[in-house]
Amino acid sequence: MADDISLRPELPTGQRRGFFKKLLALGAWIAAYVAPVGAAVRSFFAPARQKGQPTADFTQVAPLDSLPEDGTPKKIPILAQRRDAWMVYPNEPIGQIFLRRLGKEQVVAFQVKCPHMGCAISYVEEKQGQEVVKKFYCPCHKANFDLDGRRTDAVSESPRDMDSLEVKIEGGFVYVQFKNFRTGTPTKEEEV
């Protein structure tokens, strides 16, 4: 029975080492080929995973001098460069805001979308007797907001006040950090 084991052919040591060298070289070649191909595929599809959004944090929206000093809101379109998959769209409308000048160097901004269902809010001036009432108004559910963006109705379908946006003034221009917020929620949550 001991003779049965010796019947198995033995590979010379040099051939065994050559086989392992070839196997190692094949593995290195596969790794060297797969890594750049994988990176290329990932970078090719990377833009498709990104949601279209403005490329800058703050967008220049208007000269400060163009806003009425009496605090009357002005509706301004937001134009920004937007990247969507592989395309870059320069100065495309991405939304609208209300700008309201409160002093020489103070401006507030509100999102035009109503927090209830996303309808477009309007600025209106209504005559009530001898008085003119200035307010923001959502025609979808007849909600009223004061000029500071707060709900004025005792019971409002809007779950929260108007959404304010961050503003900065530099070099005589107003810059706004434009964001969209989820509708129908009592808290202000940014859409991502």
Secondary structure, DSSP 8 states (H G I E B T S, - for coil): -HHHHTTS----HHHHHHHHHHHHHHHHHHHHHHHHHHHHHHHHHHHHHS--EESSSSEEEEEGGGS-TT---EEEEEEEEEEETTEEEEEEEEEEEEEEEEETTEEEEEESB-TTT--B-EEEEEEETTEEEEEEEETTTTEEE-TTS-B-SSS-SSSSS--EEEEEEETTEEEEE---B-SS-SS--B--
